[in-house]
Amino acid sequence: MQKISPIGKFCRTMRREHRKHMIHMADEIGISPSYLSEVEAGERVVTRVFVEKIEQYFCLDEFSIAILHRAARRSNFEFTGPTAQQDFSTAAFGEPHSANNVGAKK
């Protein structure tokens, strides 16, 4: 059985509630399906840009945004260890390389 990260559980639940397939969601938010899959499986660090795309895509309210941010921090902690416990506005959700290209389809 495939491991799923806390952010993966959140995204998968939201996708199911909105009846969206991973491929369609990835395309609609401008990332590759493989990137979305890797984030959900805990194989990639969650970036601020990714979280913002999820917030906008699902039109999340403040409560849901708080849950999303917590899931992202927990996912990063599981992936990278204690350094990911920092606030997502710094290292935990830091934007590696060009933030606009994180997970972008090629």
Buried (B, 14 or more C-beta within 10 A) or exposed (E): EEEBBBBBBBBEEBBEEEEBEBEEBBBEBBBBBBBBBBBBBBBBBBBBBBBBBBBEBBEBEEEBBEBBBBBBBBBBBBBEEEEBEBEBEEBBBBEEEEBEBBBEEE
